[in-house]
Each structure stands twice: as structure tokens, then as C-alpha cells.
């Protein structure tokens, strides 16, 4: 017998806990550029390589990431590490696991 799929708002990888797709989970308002920088950085090895790809400095990448982390903390969903930001990005539908 095949188990039934979890509802779309539940994360099967998180033990069925609600994801940000659920209406009661706050999401930060990230700008399109912040999303672009976040996704590219998650796909790259460093801020330097991300900066080269986006034609900005590593320092600017760091500034974007600092603002993104601050926005997540402000909505009560802190993401202090690269892994934590990757999880938040997947939960919020900004990137798929296949893209990482």
C-alpha cells in the first residue's frame, strides 16, 4: 500500500511540520535582487564567485545576505548559516532542492 501524500502546506522532509506555504507562517519581503543574490550564493562556493557571476563585489553579496538574514530574523525565522538560509529558501519556494 502506498502512503498518502502530505498536504501541500506540510513539509515531508520536516516530519510533516508546516512550511512557509501555510498562511500562518510569516515570510520576509525580499527584493527581486535579494532573491537573485541568495539563490546564486546558495549555488556557488563563495561570495567571491557569486559576485563574479552577478558582476558585483563579494562585499556587496555579503551586504545582501546580511539584509536577508535580518529580514528573516524580523519575522521570527532566523537563518544564521548558509544551510539555514537554504532551508528557508526551499520552504518559501525561492529555490528547489534540484537547483541547489
C-alpha positions, 0 to 999 in steps of 0.5 A: 500500500502506498502512503498518502501524500502530505498536504501541500502546506506540510513539509515531508522532509520536516516530519510533516511540520508546516512550511512557509506555504501555510498562511500562518507562517510569516515570510520576509519581503525580499527584493527581486535582487535579494532573491537573485543574490541568495539563490546564486550564493546558495549555488556557488562556493563563495561570495567571491564567485557569486559576485563574479557571476552577478558582476558585483563585489563579494562585499556587496553579496555579503551586504545582501545576505546580511539584509536577508538574514535580518529580514528573516530574523524580523519575522521570527525565522532566523537563518544564521548559516548558509544551510539555514538560509537554504532551508528557508529558501526551499520552504518559501519556494525561492529555490528547489532542492534540484537547483541547489 
